[in-house]
Amino acid sequence: MIKIVPDPPASTPTRFTIEKPFGTVDSNGQPMLTVRGGIPVEDALAHATTLIECAEATAWDVVDHLHLNDKALVLGLFHQLDAAQALIGAVLDHPGAR
C-alpha cells in the first residue's frame, strides 16, 4: 500500500549551552563570571535579547546624560554587552551547533 501522507519529521532534540566564562578576571587571571552549561538554547537567547535591550537603554541614557564622571554607566553598558556576547557564544560555540 502506498502512503498518501508522509511521516512527520523526527523531532529536533533540545540544545543546551556549554559553560562559557566571561567578564573581569580575578588576581589569578580567571574570569569571575560564567554562563552555566545546560541552559536551554531558547532560554539563553531570550535572556541575551533582554541583556541587549538593557544595553541599548543604557547607551541612550549615557548619550542623554553623559558627564565626565559618569563612567559607571559606560562600564555597566560594557558588562551587559559582554554578558550577552557570552550567552550567544555559549550557544554558537557548542559542538552540536554546527
Phi and psi in degrees as GROMACS dihedral restraints (atoms count N, CA, C in turn):
[ dihedral_restraints ]
;  ai    aj    ak    al  type     phi  dphi    fc
    3     4     5     6     1   -93.0    20    10
    4     5     6     7     1   131.2    20    10
    6     7     8     9     1   -79.8    20    10
    7     8     9    10     1   129.6    20    10
    9    10    11    12     1   -79.6    20    10
   10    11    12    13     1   -37.8    20    10
   12    13    14    15     1  -107.5    20    10
   13    14    15    16     1   124.4    20    10
   15    16    17    18     1   -70.8    20    10
   16    17    18    19     1   159.0    20    10
   18    19    20    21     1   -63.4    20    10
   19    20    21    22     1   146.2    20    10
   21    22    23    24     1   -66.9    20    10
   22    23    24    25     1   152.9    20    10
   24    25    26    27     1   -63.6    20    10
   25    26    27    28     1   149.7    20    10
   27    28    29    30     1   -61.7    20    10
   28    29    30    31     1   143.1    20    10
   30    31    32    33     1   -68.8    20    10
   31    32    33    34     1   144.3    20    10
   33    34    35    36     1   -80.9    20    10
   34    35    36    37     1   130.3    20    10
   36    37    38    39     1   -66.2    20    10
   37    38    39    40     1   148.0    20    10
   39    40    41    42     1   -66.8    20    10
   40    41    42    43     1   135.4    20    10
   42    43    44    45     1  -101.2    20    10
   43    44    45    46     1   152.7    20    10
   45    46    47    48     1  -130.7    20    10
   46    47    48    49     1   158.9    20    10
   48    49    50    51     1   -73.1    20    10
   49    50    51    52     1   162.9    20    10
   51    52    53    54     1  -105.8    20    10
   52    53    54    55     1   164.2    20    10
   54    55    56    57     1   -66.2    20    10
   55    56    57    58     1   131.7    20    10
   57    58    59    60     1  -140.2    20    10
   58    59    60    61     1   104.1    20    10
   60    61    62    63     1   -69.2    20    10
   61    62    63    64     1   151.7    20    10
   63    64    65    66     1  -159.7    20    10
   64    65    66    67     1   170.0    20    10
   66    67    68    69     1    90.2    20    10
   67    68    69    70     1  -168.0    20    10
   69    70    71    72     1   -59.3    20    10
   70    71    72    73     1   142.3    20    10
   72    73    74    75     1   -96.0    20    10
   73    74    75    76     1   152.8    20    10
   75    76    77    78     1   -83.9    20    10
   76    77    78    79     1  -173.0    20    10
   78    79    80    81     1   -65.6    20    10
   79    80    81    82     1   -16.3    20    10
   81    82    83    84     1   -95.5    20    10
   82    83    84    85     1     4.1    20    10
   84    85    86    87     1    81.1    20    10
   85    86    87    88     1    12.7    20    10
   87    88    89    90     1   -96.1    20    10
   88    89    90    91     1   137.4    20    10
   90    91    92    93     1   -59.7    20    10
   91    92    93    94     1   142.4    20    10
   93    94    95    96     1   -86.2    20    10
   94    95    96    97     1   -18.0    20    10
   96    97    98    99     1  -125.3    20    10
   97    98    99   100     1   153.4    20    10
   99   100   101   102     1  -146.9    20    10
  100   101   102   103     1   135.9    20    10
  102   103   104   105     1   -73.7    20    10
  103   104   105   106     1   128.8    20    10
  105   106   107   108     1   -70.6    20    10
  106   107   108   109     1   137.2    20    10
  108   109   110   111     1   -72.4    20    10
  109   110   111   112     1   152.7    20    10
  111   112   113   114     1    91.9    20    10
  112   113   114   115     1     6.8    20    10
  114   115   116   117     1   -80.8    20    10
  115   116   117   118     1   131.0    20    10
  117   118   119   120     1   -56.7    20    10
  118   119   120   121     1   137.5    20    10
  120   121   122   123     1   -53.5    20    10
  121   122   123   124     1   -42.4    20    10
  123   124   125   126     1   -61.6    20    10
  124   125   126   127     1   -40.6    20    10
  126   127   128   129     1   -67.2    20    10
  127   128   129   130     1   -42.2    20    10
  129   130   131   132     1   -63.0    20    10
  130   131   132   133     1   -44.3    20    10
  132   133   134   135     1   -69.1    20    10
  133   134   135   136     1   -35.7    20    10
  135   136   137   138     1   -63.5    20    10
  136   137   138   139     1   -42.2    20    10
  138   139   140   141     1   -68.5    20    10
  139   140   141   142     1   -37.9    20    10
  141   142   143   144     1   -60.7    20    10
  142   143   144   145     1   -39.8    20    10
  144   145   146   147     1   -61.2    20    10
  145   146   147   148     1   -42.7    20    10
  147   148   149   150     1   -63.4    20    10
  148   149   150   151     1   -42.5    20    10
  150   151   152   153     1   -61.3    20    10
  151   152   153   154     1   -41.5    20    10
  153   154   155   156     1   -66.3    20    10
  154   155   156   157     1   -39.9    20    10
  156   157   158   159     1   -62.0    20    10
  157   158   159   160     1   -40.5    20    10
  159   160   161   162     1   -64.0    20    10
  160   161   162   163     1   -41.1    20    10
  162   163   164   165     1   -62.1    20    10
  163   164   165   166     1   -41.3    20    10
  165   166   167   168     1   -63.6    20    10
  166   167   168   169     1   -43.9    20    10
  168   169   170   171     1   -62.9    20    10
  169   170   171   172     1   -41.0    20    10
  171   172   173   174     1   -63.1    20    10
  172   173   174   175     1   -42.7    20    10
  174   175   176   177     1   -60.6    20    10
  175   176   177   178     1   -43.6    20    10
  177   178   179   180     1   -63.4    20    10
  178   179   180   181     1   -39.5    20    10
  180   181   182   183     1   -63.5    20    10
  181   182   183   184     1   -40.2    20    10
  183   184   185   186     1   -62.8    20    10
  184   185   186   187     1   -46.1    20    10
  186   187   188   189     1   -59.6    20    10
  187   188   189   190     1   -41.8    20    10
  189   190   191   192     1   -75.4    20    10
  190   191   192   193     1   -26.2    20    10
  192   193   194   195     1  -128.8    20    10
  193   194   195   196     1    14.8    20    10
  195   196   197   198     1   -64.8    20    10
  196   197   198   199     1   126.7    20    10
  198   199   200   201     1  -126.5    20    10
  199   200   201   202     1   168.2    20    10
  201   202   203   204     1   -58.7    20    10
  202   203   204   205     1   -29.8    20    10
  204   205   206   207     1   -99.5    20    10
  205   206   207   208     1    15.0    20    10
  207   208   209   210     1   -94.0    20    10
  208   209   210   211     1    37.9    20    10
  210   211   212   213     1   -66.5    20    10
  211   212   213   214     1   -26.6    20    10
  213   214   215   216     1   -61.6    20    10
  214   215   216   217     1   -37.2    20    10
  216   217   218   219     1   -64.0    20    10
  217   218   219   220     1   -43.1    20    10
  219   220   221   222     1   -67.1    20    10
  220   221   222   223     1   -40.6    20    10
  222   223   224   225     1   -63.6    20    10
  223   224   225   226     1   -38.3    20    10
  225   226   227   228     1   -62.0    20    10
  226   227   228   229     1   -39.2    20    10
  228   229   230   231     1   -62.1    20    10
  229   230   231   232     1   -46.5    20    10
  231   232   233   234     1   -63.0    20    10
  232   233   234   235     1   -39.0    20    10
  234   235   236   237     1   -64.3    20    10
  235   236   237   238     1   -44.3    20    10
  237   238   239   240     1   -63.2    20    10
  238   239   240   241     1   -42.3    20    10
  240   241   242   243     1   -67.0    20    10
  241   242   243   244     1   -39.5    20    10
  243   244   245   246     1   -63.3    20    10
  244   245   246   247     1   -42.7    20    10
  246   247   248   249     1   -63.9    20    10
  247   248   249   250     1   -42.6    20    10
  249   250   251   252     1   -63.4    20    10
  250   251   252   253     1   -42.0    20    10
  252   253   254   255     1   -64.3    20    10
  253   254   255   256     1   -38.8    20    10
  255   256   257   258     1   -65.5    20    10
  256   257   258   259     1   -41.3    20    10
  258   259   260   261     1   -61.9    20    10
  259   260   261   262     1   -46.5    20    10
  261   262   263   264     1   -66.1    20    10
  262   263   264   265     1   -40.7    20    10
  264   265   266   267     1   -62.9    20    10
  265   266   267   268     1   -37.0    20    10
  267   268   269   270     1   -63.4    20    10
  268   269   270   271     1   -29.0    20    10
  270   271   272   273     1   -80.3    20    10
  271   272   273   274     1   -49.7    20    10
  273   274   275   276     1   -73.9    20    10
  274   275   276   277     1   -29.5    20    10
  276   277   278   279     1   -84.4    20    10
  277   278   279   280     1    -4.6    20    10
  279   280   281   282     1   -64.7    20    10
  280   281   282   283     1   137.1    20    10
  282   283   284   285     1   -55.6    20    10
  283   284   285   286     1   -29.2    20    10
  285   286   287   288     1   -84.7    20    10
  286   287   288   289     1     1.6    20    10
  288   289   290   291     1   -77.6    20    10
  289   290   291   292     1   -16.1    20    10
